[in-house]
Amino acid sequence: MIKGHITICKVYKDGTKETVLDKSNLITAGLGNTVINIQRGSGSTTASDYTPAYFQVGTNSMGYDSDSATSAYFYQVCAPFDWSDYGDNTDLDIVKRYRGFYTSSVDPDTDPPNWTELLNTSAALSALLFSGADQYFCKTTKGTVTKVFMDAFESEIVLDEKTANGKSISEVGLFARNPMGYKEDCPLLMAYRTFTAIPKTSDFSLVMHWTIGFLGLSPNIDDKYTGTFYSPDITTSLVPY
């Protein structure tokens, strides 16, 4: 079983820290698909392509039912920031990438077919192809992604005092670099969390600490994670990267 946890803190200029979120996160179908690719040898052959290399923050939230078997089947942040939303003075490394997702078609008879992104629909039953769309992403900086045990990783996201001021942030997504092994990076959503909107100001940095683990292999982390992962496609033999 894969579980995850995210902590979000406001860190003020005087060093004061205020925790605004300390909850489990939703592990999305993208991570499940990534694990399957590793097992089958059908994805990238480069280990770093499966690591969390990009993130997005946004101002809305994906609608999903945590009790539904298809709640984790989506591949996007609902309203991700554009380049300008992060601010002119941000230190974040912002790039345009081709975000990957699985698709179905509402009208396969059109030429070309009218492909649409799957949302809360079982990819195992409905996916016809893998596609994507250009969006802006922030790179996770070197040193902020660490493998903490044999079966888990941690990632830290920092929106500093110069970043995203005047925006109300209510969602964040963590993306694998390029699990499909394309020539150019094609980020795929691996984990997501929505929360009560946080108005960002220059008074504080927003620090997000994300942990995701493959549970059952190390007793040290079994007590560390409280989230749940559901996938009808993966029931046994999860292999860490």
Secondary structure, 3 states (H helix, E strand, C coil): CEEEEEEEEEEECCCCEEEEEEEECEECHHHHHHHHHHHHCCCCCCHHHHCEEEEEEECCCCCCCCCCCCCCCCCCCCCECCHHHHCCCCCCCEEEEEEEEEEEEEECCCCCCEEEECCCCCHHHHCCEEEEEEEEEEECCCCCEEEEECCEEEEEEEECCCCCCCCEEEEEEEEECCCCCCCCCCCEEEEEEEEEEEECCCCEEEEEEEEEEECCCCCCCCCCCCCCCCCCCCCCCCCCC
